[in-house]
Amino acid sequence: MMSCQRCSSDWFWQKLGRCRQCILLNVLLLLIGIATLWWSESMTPVYRWLAIFVTGSAALLLVAHLVMALYYKVSGETKLN
């Protein structure tokens, strides 16, 4: 469970773009995925596809976080925690 109050909510859309800790953890996951892809030459094709899937998913989630954070900043609805 995350430390901020919004992240303990069950509704997915309430979490996107509001918690700085969640965004930073997603950036870390993306960097780990990119590093894994960088050194994936010695991996079997199954593991390489898994690394591509994880990196792509992390990138899409980060884009969703950043779009919603930009929306909240422009609309003035809430700040990042």
GILINJO-V90340 format. One record per residue. RES is the residue in three letters. PHI is phi in whole degrees, -180 to 180 (NA if undefined). Layout:
RES_PHI / RES_PHI
//
This chain:
MET_NA / MET_-81 / SER_-82 / CYS_-84 / GLN_-70 / ARG_-67 / CYS_-74 / SER_-84 / SER_-73 / ASP_-86 / TRP_-82 / PHE_-59 / TRP_-69 / GLN_-74 / LYS_-87 / LEU_-67 / GLY_76 / ARG_-103 / CYS_-110 / ARG_-63 / GLN_-64 / CYS_-65 / ILE_-66 / LEU_-66 / LEU_-64 / ASN_-69 / VAL_-63 / LEU_-61 / LEU_-62 / LEU_-65 / LEU_-64 / ILE_-65 / GLY_-64 / ILE_-66 / ALA_-64 / THR_-64 / LEU_-66 / TRP_-62 / TRP_-104 / SER_-90 / GLU_-63 / SER_-90 / MET_-81 / THR_-73 / PRO_-58 / VAL_-64 / TYR_-69 / ARG_-65 / TRP_-65 / LEU_-63 / ALA_-64 / ILE_-65 / PHE_-63 / VAL_-65 / THR_-66 / GLY_-64 / SER_-65 / ALA_-64 / ALA_-66 / LEU_-65 / LEU_-66 / LEU_-66 / VAL_-62 / ALA_-62 / HIS_-60 / LEU_-70 / VAL_-63 / MET_-69 / ALA_-64 / LEU_-66 / TYR_-61 / TYR_-65 / LYS_-68 / VAL_-71 / SER_-79 / GLY_73 / GLU_-68 / THR_-146 / LYS_-101 / LEU_-71 / ASN_-84
//
